Amino acid sequence: MPNIRTRHVLVDGIRTQYLEAGDGEETIVLLHGGAFGEDAWLSWEPNIPALSERYRVVAPDWLGFGGTDKVRDFVSGAGRMIDHMTQFLRVMCIENAHFGGLSMGGTMLLKVAALGKPAWPIRSVFVASGGGFIPANDARQVLLDYDQTIDKMRQLVTVAYADPKFAEDDEFVKLRWEKSLVPGAWEASASARFKAPATPPRSEFGLPDDTPYEQISVPVLYTAGGKDQLREPGYATELAKRTPDARLVEFPECGHVLNVESADEWNKLVLGFLSDVSGSA
């Protein structure tokens, strides 16, 4: 089984951490989710070994997350994160790759893929719980109310994973909690919701989804959890209908982080999709 290596690179002076595994001729870039304490390891650890048997896998930590410098742009916000990722791909000389995204990572990936001329060298896309309307519901509020206590982290895990075994696993919860305590991690995530006194009320959530999925020109695999509390029922069906070359697979018993909850099945599905895209048996 390929080893997962942790490495660092400077991207416009920003120390950027990434995981790397495998030495296949084709590259997969994995983009992690945006929950407190999230990084490439928490999002993709059950998936990288299987994917790296056939591919070179690169999984960076977003700007402000994990082992990457804790930087937040208060003007462009997510735009700065996407620009940083664009420069990371250039520094890494990644000129053609399959891209996977979980939750926030999947949503941002789809937005980039839907641009007329995407800034990333995207050959195909696969997402878990990414894209679509993001409701400002009670489950989302549990994530937003995270206060760096282990009890709140257990609540966060409870709404993100349908299977109760994850919230009942003390080591699993402790690992996520410890990663959320890294200096600057909470601030980088929470600062996205800061607002100056003179600005009108705003929210990242409960807003219309304006991504032009009809403009995505590469094959897309959508995967969604049937028990996802952080999305509305049927959201992925609408995305698949709007995307020209798309397929959708739902995991009825899974929650938001279905690539972890049902890792073996999800890995096989993605590898099959990539084989179809590459034209290999």
Secondary structure as UniProt FT lines:
FT   STRAND          5..11
FT   TURN            12..13
FT   STRAND          14..21
FT   STRAND          27..31
FT   TURN            36..37
FT   HELIX           40..44
FT   TURN            45..47
FT   HELIX           48..51
FT   TURN            52..54
FT   STRAND          56..60
FT   TURN            63..64
FT   TURN            66..67
FT   TURN            74..77
FT   HELIX           78..91
FT   TURN            92..93
FT   STRAND          97..102
FT   HELIX           104..113
FT   STRAND          122..128
FT   HELIX           138..144
FT   HELIX           150..160
FT   HELIX           165..168
FT   HELIX           170..180
FT   TURN            183..184
FT   HELIX           185..190
FT   HELIX           191..193
FT   TURN            197..198
FT   HELIX           213..215
FT   STRAND          220..225
FT   TURN            226..227
FT   TURN            229..230
FT   TURN            233..234
FT   HELIX           235..242
FT   TURN            244..245
FT   STRAND          246..251
FT   TURN            252..253
FT   HELIX           258..261
FT   HELIX           263..278
//
